[in-house]
Amino acid sequence: MRVSDHTIEPWLREILRCPRCKGELTDAAAADGLELRCAGCRLGYPVDSGIPVLLVDLARPLG
Ligand SMILES: [Zn+2]
């Protein structure tokens, strides 16, 4: 099976929650790959080699 930076396994995304508000995250295309976005916090969490980095300190504020 091929590992891709551009998809997140459905079962994994299912259990991912925003560390700040515990809200659901949606994956979206970012400038440098993929990110997980929290609509409530307006934050985008980076995905490093397919591994979501759910740290508020590393999140990107969404315009
Ligand atoms: Zn949030």
N, CA, C, O and the ligand as a Tripos MOL2 file, in Angstrom:
@<TRIPOS>MOLECULE
protein
  253   251    64     0     0
PROTEIN
NO_CHARGES

@<TRIPOS>ATOM
      1 N           0.8560   -1.2020    0.0000 N.3       1 MET1
      2 CA          0.0000    0.0000    0.0000 C.3       1 MET1
      3 C           0.8860    1.2450    0.0000 C.2       1 MET1
      4 O           1.9060    1.3040    0.6880 O.2       1 MET1
      5 N           0.4810    2.2150   -0.7700 N.am      2 ARG2
      6 CA          1.2800    3.4120   -0.9170 C.3       2 ARG2
      7 C           0.8810    4.4480    0.1340 C.2       2 ARG2
      8 O          -0.2970    4.7110    0.3720 O.2       2 ARG2
      9 N           1.8890    5.0080    0.7330 N.am      3 VAL3
     10 CA          1.6390    6.0530    1.7150 C.3       3 VAL3
     11 C           1.6370    7.3960    0.9980 C.2       3 VAL3
     12 O           2.5590    7.7140    0.2470 O.2       3 VAL3
     13 N           0.6210    8.1560    1.2330 N.am      4 SER4
     14 CA          0.5100    9.4510    0.5790 C.3       4 SER4
     15 C           0.3980   10.5660    1.6030 C.2       4 SER4
     16 O          -0.2280   10.4060    2.6520 O.2       4 SER4
     17 N           1.0090   11.6920    1.2860 N.am      5 ASP5
     18 CA          0.8820   12.8620    2.1430 C.3       5 ASP5
     19 C          -0.4600   13.5490    1.9480 C.2       5 ASP5
     20 O          -0.8190   14.4670    2.6850 O.2       5 ASP5
     21 N          -1.1860   13.0940    0.9520 N.am      6 HIS6
     22 CA         -2.3620   13.8620    0.5620 C.3       6 HIS6
     23 C          -3.6770   13.2610    1.0370 C.2       6 HIS6
     24 O          -4.7520   13.7880    0.7500 O.2       6 HIS6
     25 N          -3.5830   12.1810    1.7480 N.am      7 THR7
     26 CA         -4.8070   11.6170    2.3080 C.3       7 THR7
     27 C          -4.5570   11.2110    3.7530 C.2       7 THR7
     28 O          -3.4290   10.9250    4.1540 O.2       7 THR7
     29 N          -5.6210   11.1930    4.5110 N.am      8 ILE8
     30 CA         -5.5620   10.7040    5.8900 C.3       8 ILE8
     31 C          -6.5740    9.5740    5.9840 C.2       8 ILE8
     32 O          -7.7040    9.6920    5.5110 O.2       8 ILE8
     33 N          -6.1580    8.4960    6.5900 N.am      9 GLU9
     34 CA         -7.0450    7.3500    6.7200 C.3       9 GLU9
     35 C          -8.3470    7.7680    7.3970 C.2       9 GLU9
     36 O          -8.3260    8.4800    8.4010 O.2       9 GLU9
     37 N          -9.4730    7.3300    6.8530 N.am     10 PRO10
     38 CA        -10.7690    7.7180    7.4460 C.3      10 PRO10
     39 C         -10.8800    7.3630    8.9240 C.2      10 PRO10
     40 O         -11.4200    8.1420    9.7090 O.2      10 PRO10
     41 N         -10.3820    6.2080    9.3040 N.am     11 TRP11
     42 CA        -10.4910    5.8010   10.7190 C.3      11 TRP11
     43 C          -9.6610    6.7240   11.6110 C.2      11 TRP11
     44 O         -10.0000    6.9630   12.7700 O.2      11 TRP11
     45 N          -8.5690    7.2330   11.0470 N.am     12 LEU12
     46 CA         -7.6980    8.1090   11.8380 C.3      12 LEU12
     47 C          -8.3400    9.4820   11.9890 C.2      12 LEU12
     48 O          -8.3510   10.0590   13.0760 O.2      12 LEU12
     49 N          -8.8750    9.9970   10.8830 N.am     13 ARG13
     50 CA         -9.4970   11.3050   10.9550 C.3      13 ARG13
     51 C         -10.7100   11.2870   11.8850 C.2      13 ARG13
     52 O         -11.0500   12.2820   12.5250 O.2      13 ARG13
     53 N         -11.3410   10.1290   11.9310 N.am     14 GLU14
     54 CA        -12.5160    9.9630   12.7860 C.3      14 GLU14
     55 C         -12.2010   10.2390   14.2600 C.2      14 GLU14
     56 O         -13.0290   10.7830   14.9920 O.2      14 GLU14
     57 N         -11.0010    9.8590   14.6800 N.am     15 ILE15
     58 CA        -10.6610   10.0010   16.1040 C.3      15 ILE15
     59 C          -9.8840   11.2750   16.3940 C.2      15 ILE15
     60 O          -9.6040   11.5880   17.5510 O.2      15 ILE15
     61 N          -9.5350   12.0110   15.3420 N.am     16 LEU16
     62 CA         -8.7920   13.2450   15.5480 C.3      16 LEU16
     63 C          -9.7300   14.3560   16.0000 C.2      16 LEU16
     64 O         -10.8230   14.5330   15.4620 O.2      16 LEU16
     65 N          -9.2810   15.0840   16.9850 N.am     17 ARG17
     66 CA        -10.0590   16.2220   17.4650 C.3      17 ARG17
     67 C          -9.1140   17.3880   17.6980 C.2      17 ARG17
     68 O          -7.9350   17.2060   18.0030 O.2      17 ARG17
     69 N          -9.6520   18.5750   17.5490 N.am     18 CYS18
     70 CA         -8.8730   19.7770   17.8430 C.3      18 CYS18
     71 C          -8.4570   19.7450   19.3160 C.2      18 CYS18
     72 O          -9.3050   19.5720   20.1920 O.2      18 CYS18
     73 N          -7.1540   19.9120   19.5990 N.am     19 PRO19
     74 CA         -6.6970   19.8510   20.9910 C.3      19 PRO19
     75 C          -7.1860   21.0290   21.8270 C.2      19 PRO19
     76 O          -7.1500   20.9800   23.0560 O.2      19 PRO19
     77 N          -7.6350   22.0720   21.1690 N.am     20 ARG20
     78 CA         -8.0610   23.2530   21.9180 C.3      20 ARG20
     79 C          -9.5500   23.1980   22.2810 C.2      20 ARG20
     80 O          -9.9260   23.4140   23.4330 O.2      20 ARG20
     81 N         -10.4010   22.9010   21.2650 N.am     21 CYS21
     82 CA        -11.8400   22.9370   21.5220 C.3      21 CYS21
     83 C         -12.4810   21.5590   21.4310 C.2      21 CYS21
     84 O         -13.6790   21.4110   21.6690 O.2      21 CYS21
     85 N         -11.6750   20.5390   21.0830 N.am     22 LYS22
     86 CA        -12.1670   19.1690   20.9330 C.3      22 LYS22
     87 C         -13.1770   19.0330   19.7910 C.2      22 LYS22
     88 O         -13.9500   18.0780   19.7350 O.2      22 LYS22
     89 N         -13.1500   19.9990   18.8960 N.am     23 GLY23
     90 CA        -14.0500   19.9520   17.7520 C.3      23 GLY23
     91 C         -13.5220   19.0480   16.6510 C.2      23 GLY23
     92 O         -12.3660   18.6260   16.6770 O.2      23 GLY23
     93 N         -14.3710   18.7600   15.6950 N.am     24 GLU24
     94 CA        -13.9580   17.9150   14.5760 C.3      24 GLU24
     95 C         -13.0770   18.7040   13.6240 C.2      24 GLU24
     96 O         -13.2100   19.9180   13.4750 O.2      24 GLU24
     97 N         -12.1770   17.9750   12.9880 N.am     25 LEU25
     98 CA        -11.2470   18.5940   12.0560 C.3      25 LEU25
     99 C         -11.5770   18.1590   10.6340 C.2      25 LEU25
    100 O         -12.0580   17.0500   10.4020 O.2      25 LEU25
    101 N         -11.3150   19.0410    9.7040 N.am     26 THR26
    102 CA        -11.4590   18.6800    8.2980 C.3      26 THR26
    103 C         -10.1020   18.8260    7.6270 C.2      26 THR26
    104 O          -9.3550   19.7590    7.9210 O.2      26 THR26
    105 N          -9.7830   17.8980    6.7190 N.am     27 ASP27
    106 CA         -8.5200   18.0190    6.0180 C.3      27 ASP27
    107 C          -8.6930   18.9020    4.7950 C.2      27 ASP27
    108 O          -9.7250   18.8790    4.1240 O.2      27 ASP27
    109 N          -7.6630   19.6750    4.5270 N.am     28 ALA28
    110 CA         -7.7170   20.6180    3.4210 C.3      28 ALA28
    111 C          -6.3220   20.7610    2.8290 C.2      28 ALA28
    112 O          -5.3180   20.5140    3.4970 O.2      28 ALA28
    113 N          -6.2790   21.1570    1.5840 N.am     29 ALA29
    114 CA         -4.9970   21.3630    0.9190 C.3      29 ALA29
    115 C          -4.3950   22.6800    1.3820 C.2      29 ALA29
    116 O          -5.0460   23.7230    1.3190 O.2      29 ALA29
    117 N          -3.1660   22.6320    1.8420 N.am     30 ALA30
    118 CA         -2.4410   23.8330    2.2180 C.3      30 ALA30
    119 C          -1.3560   24.0810    1.1750 C.2      30 ALA30
    120 O          -1.1550   23.2790    0.2630 O.2      30 ALA30
    121 N          -0.6650   25.1990    1.3250 N.am     31 ALA31
    122 CA          0.3600   25.5620    0.3490 C.3      31 ALA31
    123 C           1.4290   24.4690    0.2320 C.2      31 ALA31
    124 O           1.9100   24.1830   -0.8650 O.2      31 ALA31
    125 N           1.7930   23.8680    1.3530 N.am     32 ASP32
    126 CA          2.8820   22.8920    1.3370 C.3      32 ASP32
    127 C           2.3970   21.4790    1.6170 C.2      32 ASP32
    128 O           3.1390   20.6660    2.1670 O.2      32 ASP32
    129 N           1.1610   21.1800    1.2450 N.am     33 GLY33
    130 CA          0.6730   19.8190    1.4220 C.3      33 GLY33
    131 C          -0.7180   19.7950    2.0060 C.2      33 GLY33
    132 O          -1.6540   20.4030    1.4860 O.2      33 GLY33
    133 N          -0.8210   19.0750    3.1000 N.am     34 LEU34
    134 CA         -2.1370   18.8710    3.7050 C.3      34 LEU34
    135 C          -2.1520   19.4930    5.0910 C.2      34 LEU34
    136 O          -1.1250   19.5560    5.7660 O.2      34 LEU34
    137 N          -3.3100   19.9460    5.5030 N.am     35 GLU35
    138 CA         -3.4440   20.3950    6.8790 C.3      35 GLU35
    139 C          -4.8270   20.0270    7.3840 C.2      35 GLU35
    140 O          -5.7430   19.7690    6.6030 O.2      35 GLU35
    141 N          -4.9580   20.0060    8.6880 N.am     36 LEU36
    142 CA         -6.2460   19.7330    9.3230 C.3      36 LEU36
    143 C          -6.7540   21.0250    9.9100 C.2      36 LEU36
    144 O          -6.0610   21.6910   10.6790 O.2      36 LEU36
    145 N          -7.9750   21.3740    9.5420 N.am     37 ARG37
    146 CA         -8.5000   22.6720    9.9600 C.3      37 ARG37
    147 C          -9.6150   22.5340   10.9700 C.2      37 ARG37
    148 O         -10.4910   21.6760   10.8550 O.2      37 ARG37
    149 N          -9.5570   23.4110   11.9730 N.am     38 CYS38
    150 CA        -10.6410   23.5190   12.9270 C.3      38 CYS38
    151 C         -11.4010   24.7940   12.6090 C.2      38 CYS38
    152 O         -10.8560   25.8940   12.7030 O.2      38 CYS38
    153 N         -12.6580   24.6400   12.2330 N.am     39 ALA39
    154 CA        -13.4590   25.8060   11.8600 C.3      39 ALA39
    155 C         -13.7260   26.6800   13.0800 C.2      39 ALA39
    156 O         -13.7810   27.9040   12.9650 O.2      39 ALA39
    157 N         -13.8910   26.0670   14.2360 N.am     40 GLY40
    158 CA        -14.2050   26.8190   15.4410 C.3      40 GLY40
    159 C         -13.0600   27.7120   15.8750 C.2      40 GLY40
    160 O         -13.2820   28.8740   16.2160 O.2      40 GLY40
    161 N         -11.8420   27.1970   15.8700 N.am     41 CYS41
    162 CA        -10.6750   27.9480   16.3300 C.3      41 CYS41
    163 C         -10.0230   28.7390   15.2040 C.2      41 CYS41
    164 O          -9.1690   29.5900   15.4550 O.2      41 CYS41
    165 N         -10.4230   28.4610   13.9600 N.am     42 ARG42
    166 CA         -9.7840   29.0820   12.7970 C.3      42 ARG42
    167 C          -8.2850   28.7870   12.8050 C.2      42 ARG42
    168 O          -7.4600   29.6750   12.5940 O.2      42 ARG42
    169 N          -7.9550   27.5190   13.0530 N.am     43 LEU43
    170 CA         -6.5620   27.0990   13.0610 C.3      43 LEU43
    171 C          -6.3640   25.9600   12.0630 C.2      43 LEU43
    172 O          -7.2580   25.1400   11.8510 O.2      43 LEU43
    173 N          -5.1790   25.9240   11.4570 N.am     44 GLY44
    174 CA         -4.8210   24.8350   10.5750 C.3      44 GLY44
    175 C          -3.6350   24.0870   11.1560 C.2      44 GLY44
    176 O          -2.5670   24.6590   11.3760 O.2      44 GLY44
    177 N          -3.8400   22.7920   11.4010 N.am     45 TYR45
    178 CA         -2.7660   21.9770   11.9800 C.3      45 TYR45
    179 C          -1.9890   21.2880   10.8670 C.2      45 TYR45
    180 O          -2.5900   20.7240    9.9530 O.2      45 TYR45
    181 N          -0.6700   21.3270   10.9320 N.am     46 PRO46
    182 CA          0.1310   20.7310    9.8630 C.3      46 PRO46
    183 C           0.0720   19.2100    9.8790 C.2      46 PRO46
    184 O          -0.1760   18.5980   10.9180 O.2      46 PRO46
    185 N           0.3010   18.6110    8.7210 N.am     47 VAL47
    186 CA          0.4000   17.1640    8.5940 C.3      47 VAL47
    187 C           1.7910   16.8680    8.0620 C.2      47 VAL47
    188 O           2.1320   17.2350    6.9370 O.2      47 VAL47
    189 N           2.5870   16.2020    8.8800 N.am     48 ASP48
    190 CA          3.9850   15.9420    8.5530 C.3      48 ASP48
    191 C           4.1460   14.4910    8.1100 C.2      48 ASP48
    192 O           4.0590   13.5730    8.9250 O.2      48 ASP48
    193 N           4.3810   14.2900    6.8070 N.am     49 SER49
    194 CA          4.5330   12.9420    6.2520 C.3      49 SER49
    195 C           3.3580   12.0390    6.6080 C.2      49 SER49
    196 O           3.5320   10.8660    6.9360 O.2      49 SER49
    197 N           2.1640   12.6100    6.5360 N.am     50 GLY50
    198 CA          0.9590   11.8400    6.8080 C.3      50 GLY50
    199 C           0.5870   11.7690    8.2740 C.2      50 GLY50
    200 O          -0.4590   11.2210    8.6250 O.2      50 GLY50
    201 N           1.4390   12.3210    9.1430 N.am     51 ILE51
    202 CA          1.1620   12.3030   10.5750 C.3      51 ILE51
    203 C           0.6470   13.6790   10.9980 C.2      51 ILE51
    204 O           1.3680   14.6720   10.8960 O.2      51 ILE51
    205 N          -0.5880   13.7360   11.4690 N.am     52 PRO52
    206 CA         -1.1210   15.0170   11.9200 C.3      52 PRO52
    207 C          -0.4010   15.5090   13.1730 C.2      52 PRO52
    208 O          -0.2040   14.7570   14.1270 O.2      52 PRO52
    209 N          -0.0140   16.7790   13.1530 N.am     53 VAL53
    210 CA          0.6520   17.3860   14.3070 C.3      53 VAL53
    211 C          -0.3660   18.2850   15.0030 C.2      53 VAL53
    212 O          -0.5530   19.4460   14.6380 O.2      53 VAL53
    213 N          -1.0100   17.7200   16.0060 N.am     54 LEU54
    214 CA         -2.1000   18.4370   16.6620 C.3      54 LEU54
    215 C          -1.6000   19.2000   17.8840 C.2      54 LEU54
    216 O          -1.9260   18.8770   19.0260 O.2      54 LEU54
    217 N          -0.8080   20.2080   17.6060 N.am     55 LEU55
    218 CA         -0.2710   21.0610   18.6680 C.3      55 LEU55
    219 C          -0.6880   22.4940   18.3720 C.2      55 LEU55
    220 O          -0.4130   23.0200   17.2930 O.2      55 LEU55
    221 N          -1.3500   23.1170   19.3340 N.am     56 VAL56
    222 CA         -1.8180   24.4820   19.1240 C.3      56 VAL56
    223 C          -0.6520   25.4030   18.8100 C.2      56 VAL56
    224 O          -0.7830   26.3220   18.0020 O.2      56 VAL56
    225 N           0.4970   25.1590   19.4510 N.am     57 ASP57
    226 CA          1.6600   26.0060   19.2230 C.3      57 ASP57
    227 C           2.1530   25.9760   17.7830 C.2      57 ASP57
    228 O           2.7620   26.9370   17.3120 O.2      57 ASP57
    229 N           1.8920   24.8790   17.0860 N.am     58 LEU58
    230 CA          2.3630   24.7440   15.7130 C.3      58 LEU58
    231 C           1.2720   25.0160   14.6940 C.2      58 LEU58
    232 O           1.5120   24.9470   13.4890 O.2      58 LEU58
    233 N           0.0940   25.3210   15.1640 N.am     59 ALA59
    234 CA         -1.0170   25.5590   14.2470 C.3      59 ALA59
    235 C          -0.8800   26.9170   13.5750 C.2      59 ALA59
    236 O          -0.2610   27.8510   14.0860 O.2      59 ALA59
    237 N          -1.4930   26.9680   12.4070 N.am     60 ARG60
    238 CA         -1.4340   28.1950   11.6050 C.3      60 ARG60
    239 C          -2.7870   28.8860   11.6970 C.2      60 ARG60
    240 O          -3.8220   28.2590   11.4740 O.2      60 ARG60
    241 N          -2.7840   30.1710   12.0240 N.am     61 PRO61
    242 CA         -4.0630   30.8920   12.0320 C.3      61 PRO61
    243 C          -4.5980   31.0020   10.6090 C.2      61 PRO61
    244 O          -3.8570   31.3420    9.6870 O.2      61 PRO61
    245 N          -5.8780   30.7170   10.4330 N.am     62 LEU62
    246 CA         -6.4870   30.8060    9.1120 C.3      62 LEU62
    247 C          -7.0060   32.2200    8.8910 C.2      62 LEU62
    248 O          -7.6260   32.8340    9.7590 O.2      62 LEU62
    249 N          -6.7220   32.7040    7.6890 N.am     63 GLY63
    250 CA         -7.1260   34.0560    7.3260 C.3      63 GLY63
    251 C          -8.4990   34.3400    7.7930 C.2      63 GLY63
    252 O          -9.0100   35.4390    7.5750 O.2      63 GLY63
    253 ZN        -10.6660   23.9990   17.7130 Zn       64 ZN64
@<TRIPOS>BOND
     1     1     2 1
     2     2     3 1
     3     3     4 2
     4     3     5 am
     5     5     6 1
     6     6     7 1
     7     7     8 2
     8     7     9 am
     9     9    10 1
    10    10    11 1
    11    11    12 2
    12    11    13 am
    13    13    14 1
    14    14    15 1
    15    15    16 2
    16    15    17 am
    17    17    18 1
    18    18    19 1
    19    19    20 2
    20    19    21 am
    21    21    22 1
    22    22    23 1
    23    23    24 2
    24    23    25 am
    25    25    26 1
    26    26    27 1
    27    27    28 2
    28    27    29 am
    29    29    30 1
    30    30    31 1
    31    31    32 2
    32    31    33 am
    33    33    34 1
    34    34    35 1
    35    35    36 2
    36    35    37 am
    37    37    38 1
    38    38    39 1
    39    39    40 2
    40    39    41 am
    41    41    42 1
    42    42    43 1
    43    43    44 2
    44    43    45 am
    45    45    46 1
    46    46    47 1
    47    47    48 2
    48    47    49 am
    49    49    50 1
    50    50    51 1
    51    51    52 2
    52    51    53 am
    53    53    54 1
    54    54    55 1
    55    55    56 2
    56    55    57 am
    57    57    58 1
    58    58    59 1
    59    59    60 2
    60    59    61 am
    61    61    62 1
    62    62    63 1
    63    63    64 2
    64    63    65 am
    65    65    66 1
    66    66    67 1
    67    67    68 2
    68    67    69 am
    69    69    70 1
    70    70    71 1
    71    71    72 2
    72    71    73 am
    73    73    74 1
    74    74    75 1
    75    75    76 2
    76    75    77 am
    77    77    78 1
    78    78    79 1
    79    79    80 2
    80    79    81 am
    81    81    82 1
    82    82    83 1
    83    83    84 2
    84    83    85 am
    85    85    86 1
    86    86    87 1
    87    87    88 2
    88    87    89 am
    89    89    90 1
    90    90    91 1
    91    91    92 2
    92    91    93 am
    93    93    94 1
    94    94    95 1
    95    95    96 2
    96    95    97 am
    97    97    98 1
    98    98    99 1
    99    99   100 2
   100    99   101 am
   101   101   102 1
   102   102   103 1
   103   103   104 2
   104   103   105 am
   105   105   106 1
   106   106   107 1
   107   107   108 2
   108   107   109 am
   109   109   110 1
   110   110   111 1
   111   111   112 2
   112   111   113 am
   113   113   114 1
   114   114   115 1
   115   115   116 2
   116   115   117 am
   117   117   118 1
   118   118   119 1
   119   119   120 2
   120   119   121 am
   121   121   122 1
   122   122   123 1
   123   123   124 2
   124   123   125 am
   125   125   126 1
   126   126   127 1
   127   127   128 2
   128   127   129 am
   129   129   130 1
   130   130   131 1
   131   131   132 2
   132   131   133 am
   133   133   134 1
   134   134   135 1
   135   135   136 2
   136   135   137 am
   137   137   138 1
   138   138   139 1
   139   139   140 2
   140   139   141 am
   141   141   142 1
   142   142   143 1
   143   143   144 2
   144   143   145 am
   145   145   146 1
   146   146   147 1
   147   147   148 2
   148   147   149 am
   149   149   150 1
   150   150   151 1
   151   151   152 2
   152   151   153 am
   153   153   154 1
   154   154   155 1
   155   155   156 2
   156   155   157 am
   157   157   158 1
   158   158   159 1
   159   159   160 2
   160   159   161 am
   161   161   162 1
   162   162   163 1
   163   163   164 2
   164   163   165 am
   165   165   166 1
   166   166   167 1
   167   167   168 2
   168   167   169 am
   169   169   170 1
   170   170   171 1
   171   171   172 2
   172   171   173 am
   173   173   174 1
   174   174   175 1
   175   175   176 2
   176   175   177 am
   177   177   178 1
   178   178   179 1
   179   179   180 2
   180   179   181 am
   181   181   182 1
   182   182   183 1
   183   183   184 2
   184   183   185 am
   185   185   186 1
   186   186   187 1
   187   187   188 2
   188   187   189 am
   189   189   190 1
   190   190   191 1
   191   191   192 2
   192   191   193 am
   193   193   194 1
   194   194   195 1
   195   195   196 2
   196   195   197 am
   197   197   198 1
   198   198   199 1
   199   199   200 2
   200   199   201 am
   201   201   202 1
   202   202   203 1
   203   203   204 2
   204   203   205 am
   205   205   206 1
   206   206   207 1
   207   207   208 2
   208   207   209 am
   209   209   210 1
   210   210   211 1
   211   211   212 2
   212   211   213 am
   213   213   214 1
   214   214   215 1
   215   215   216 2
   216   215   217 am
   217   217   218 1
   218   218   219 1
   219   219   220 2
   220   219   221 am
   221   221   222 1
   222   222   223 1
   223   223   224 2
   224   223   225 am
   225   225   226 1
   226   226   227 1
   227   227   228 2
   228   227   229 am
   229   229   230 1
   230   230   231 1
   231   231   232 2
   232   231   233 am
   233   233   234 1
   234   234   235 1
   235   235   236 2
   236   235   237 am
   237   237   238 1
   238   238   239 1
   239   239   240 2
   240   239   241 am
   241   241   242 1
   242   242   243 1
   243   243   244 2
   244   243   245 am
   245   245   246 1
   246   246   247 1
   247   247   248 2
   248   247   249 am
   249   249   250 1
   250   250   251 1
   251   251   252 2
@<TRIPOS>SUBSTRUCTURE
     1 MET1         2 RESIDUE 1 A MET
     2 ARG2         6 RESIDUE 1 A ARG
     3 VAL3        10 RESIDUE 1 A VAL
     4 SER4        14 RESIDUE 1 A SER
     5 ASP5        18 RESIDUE 1 A ASP
     6 HIS6        22 RESIDUE 1 A HIS
     7 THR7        26 RESIDUE 1 A THR
     8 ILE8        30 RESIDUE 1 A ILE
     9 GLU9        34 RESIDUE 1 A GLU
    10 PRO10       38 RESIDUE 1 A PRO
    11 TRP11       42 RESIDUE 1 A TRP
    12 LEU12       46 RESIDUE 1 A LEU
    13 ARG13       50 RESIDUE 1 A ARG
    14 GLU14       54 RESIDUE 1 A GLU
    15 ILE15       58 RESIDUE 1 A ILE
    16 LEU16       62 RESIDUE 1 A LEU
    17 ARG17       66 RESIDUE 1 A ARG
    18 CYS18       70 RESIDUE 1 A CYS
    19 PRO19       74 RESIDUE 1 A PRO
    20 ARG20       78 RESIDUE 1 A ARG
    21 CYS21       82 RESIDUE 1 A CYS
    22 LYS22       86 RESIDUE 1 A LYS
    23 GLY23       90 RESIDUE 1 A GLY
    24 GLU24       94 RESIDUE 1 A GLU
    25 LEU25       98 RESIDUE 1 A LEU
    26 THR26      102 RESIDUE 1 A THR
    27 ASP27      106 RESIDUE 1 A ASP
    28 ALA28      110 RESIDUE 1 A ALA
    29 ALA29      114 RESIDUE 1 A ALA
    30 ALA30      118 RESIDUE 1 A ALA
    31 ALA31      122 RESIDUE 1 A ALA
    32 ASP32      126 RESIDUE 1 A ASP
    33 GLY33      130 RESIDUE 1 A GLY
    34 LEU34      134 RESIDUE 1 A LEU
    35 GLU35      138 RESIDUE 1 A GLU
    36 LEU36      142 RESIDUE 1 A LEU
    37 ARG37      146 RESIDUE 1 A ARG
    38 CYS38      150 RESIDUE 1 A CYS
    39 ALA39      154 RESIDUE 1 A ALA
    40 GLY40      158 RESIDUE 1 A GLY
    41 CYS41      162 RESIDUE 1 A CYS
    42 ARG42      166 RESIDUE 1 A ARG
    43 LEU43      170 RESIDUE 1 A LEU
    44 GLY44      174 RESIDUE 1 A GLY
    45 TYR45      178 RESIDUE 1 A TYR
    46 PRO46      182 RESIDUE 1 A PRO
    47 VAL47      186 RESIDUE 1 A VAL
    48 ASP48      190 RESIDUE 1 A ASP
    49 SER49      194 RESIDUE 1 A SER
    50 GLY50      198 RESIDUE 1 A GLY
    51 ILE51      202 RESIDUE 1 A ILE
    52 PRO52      206 RESIDUE 1 A PRO
    53 VAL53      210 RESIDUE 1 A VAL
    54 LEU54      214 RESIDUE 1 A LEU
    55 LEU55      218 RESIDUE 1 A LEU
    56 VAL56      222 RESIDUE 1 A VAL
    57 ASP57      226 RESIDUE 1 A ASP
    58 LEU58      230 RESIDUE 1 A LEU
    59 ALA59      234 RESIDUE 1 A ALA
    60 ARG60      238 RESIDUE 1 A ARG
    61 PRO61      242 RESIDUE 1 A PRO
    62 LEU62      246 RESIDUE 1 A LEU
    63 GLY63      250 RESIDUE 1 A GLY
    64 ZN64       253 GROUP 0 **** ****
